[in-house]
Each structure stands twice: as structure tokens, then as C-alpha cells.
């Protein structure tokens, strides 16, 4: 089942690359590869359809979320905390007893 999820992710990546923010050359190449993969003339079209059906949207979303939670993103972990929270966590300074 992993192959189906990876194939679906590759197809979605190609679709994203074929969109506006990328240079025209990248868009054209991604669109051409999408057309080649999803064309009815492709000899592997039955296998491609089977893999896309195996990775149904709900299962695919669950798989992506599991991947996100399994690996830590160093940018998220390294974000500075709120200064108010940091001050609360510091131990209070001990006051000296008056003589």
C-alpha cells in the first residue's frame, strides 16, 4: 500500500509544479509528465488506476498526517517561546530574611 501513497504524492507534486508560481518551463514539463502518466494510451494505465484507487482520499490524508507527526520539523521545535511563558517558568528569586 505504501507504493500507492507515494505514487499519489508524486502525482500531486506534479500537479502543484504545473501551477502558477513556478517558471513556465517547469510548468510545461510537469504538465507533460502528468499527461503521460494519466493518458489512456499509457500501457500501465490499469496499474496506475489501481494505485490511485488504493490511496483513497481519507486514507491518503491519514497517511500524510501520520508522516507529519512521525518526523519532527526542526523549524517548529526551534521557534522561540512567548516571553511571558518563559518568565513564569523561571524559579522565583529567594528573598533573604530580614535581620
FENKA-V995613 format. One record per pair of residues at least 24 apart in sequence whose C-alpha atoms are under 6 Angstrom apart, sorted by the first residue. I is the first residue (numbers start at 1). J is the second residue. D is the distance in whole Angstrom. If there is no record, write none. Layout:
I/J/D + I/J/D
//
This chain:
4/51/5 + 4/55/6 + 5/55/6
//
